[in-house]
Amino acid sequence: MSINIYKQLEKIVLPSLINFKEDLTKYDKETISNNKGTKFLYAFRPNGTNILMLDKKRFINSSKEGVEKALRDSFDILISGKAPFKDMQEFFTKFISVVRKNKLP
């Protein structure tokens, strides 16, 4: 199943990548393969990718600040420069809205 997910991701992302294609073809592929069945957040842009595995073990004992730091470290591109979100609060609000709308755990 993880290979199918990777292939779908590759089909969408690879044509958009200009630089750092190995982010997808090597590192993200390995991460997805090594974490079968684990849901993840994914972002990409012409110059790379970001993946954050949503492993319960990683977040079960985390404080709100710990979760914010994990998201910020993985998705800093979303809240910097010409990013679509002005701060983490806006990101969380929109993220939670999407999760609830799609009934994701």
Summary of the structure (lengths in Angstrom):
residues: 105
radius of gyration: 14.2
end to end distance: 18.9
largest distance: 38.2
contacts: 255
relative contact order: 0.11
helix: 60%
strand: 11%
